[in-house]
Amino acid sequence: MTPLSATIQSWLDKSHAHFIGGEWLPAASGRTLDVYNPATAEVISRVAAGDAADIDAAVAAAREAFRHWRKSRPARREKLLLDLADALEARADDFALLETLDNGKPVTFSRHMDVNLAIDFIRYTAGWATKIEGRSMTPSMPFVSDDKQIVAYTRREPIGVVGAIIPWNFPLLMAAWKVAPALAAGCSIVLKPAEDTPLTALLLAELVEQVGFPAGTLNVVTGLGHTAGAALAAHPGIAKVAFTGSTPVGKQIGHAAMENLTRTTLELGGKSPVMVLADADVEAAAAGAAQAIFFNQGQVCTAGSRIYVHESIHDAFVARLAEQARGLILAPGWEPTATLGPLVSAKQQSRVLAYIDQARSDGGTIVTGGGTGRDIGYFVEPTVITGLAQGSRCVQEEIFGPVVVVQTFGELDELVTLANDSPYGLAASIWSNDLSAVNRLVPEIEAGSVWINGHNLLDACMPFGGFKQSGIGRELSDSLIEHYTEQKSVVMIV
């Protein structure tokens, strides 16, 4: 076990309460949930097991806070968010280690990806607080005499209380993606982190309290998805649900929200194609494809989990991709040499291994991987599979683990058909320097993001979201203000 600072060890040792209305409160039921280290399968902490009663209390606190927070000066909201980013930066190493202990990912990735990106995103979003704008117009309206002047304009106003439900693959970063735009827009928020990875959300709440956000602007309720999460999605006191997670759960949340006509943004699952054209640099494309699927143990909604490589370079590409996979080091995330950590839970490990077994049953060839690689913890080896048909479950369904299927294509029209043959449409990447082919493919690919000679290329200034069953709405960019405000039209006759 990695040596822990006295601060983090004592923090883990306590039983963690909800953060509601500026107070730390136990679950109304008195129940708690164990939190596991996926590298060792050991309990490392406990959190409150929230249910509908706790959600009711949090929504009530958020509604009361919203009455005042919505009127706060934009510059004040900006300053508090910048202070929050500074506070997070000061505790960056603690957050990174906590994320690794809770989620399993290598601590180097936690520190330089998850934590740094959360800091950068909060700072980016802080600037939007002072840039929420309306428009003035000169309408032509009947039955208004010519001696009257018509003054018309639009306003953007905070939408209200936001219910945010986040996943376990990037716990801190996804919390930042929901909390920062809500607070920047003048909304209050109730955050429900994933039951597998609740710890960094609770530590973030401590920082929110520390930097001086008014009580009730951020509330954190921990608990199971089918209790606390379901109660939040269906609550009549919230104005918007912001959810990131699987498509099946997203559909359930969308149905629950629709009962109250609650606004939603749903960032859901993916089955992103990696397309390697005949002219691609095999070495660079294989390295990029390995990063696309094995980063974060494949637990990424945009993971490049199906590869379509031109038939002329298939064998060379597969050989190089397998070498990349074999070069990864499975180890607990705190070990300096680790490049691939465990999956988040025993349930997820079993699910991924079942897909690998299915691939064998379907006649697929396991080129490399296919097992756990370690006796302790929830590990799965990086796995490369060939020889599967397009209709195979491993090609069509989101596995959410370090498993990739490689298939071939001949012509670009065939490639477009294969790439789009999926209910998902979150992202895709093309590996080629043939600009004619690339520019032909880009408008044909049904995906919210298309990357050329790279994968998982995200930035706060670029909108992010999916086509088809990969979601509704966009996050990041100016979309983050659009989805946390309502537009009001104002007309005056003077």
Summary of the structure (lengths in Angstrom):
residues: 494
radius of gyration: 23.7
end to end distance: 72.9
largest distance: 84.3
contacts: 1818
relative contact order: 0.13
helix: 41%
strand: 22%
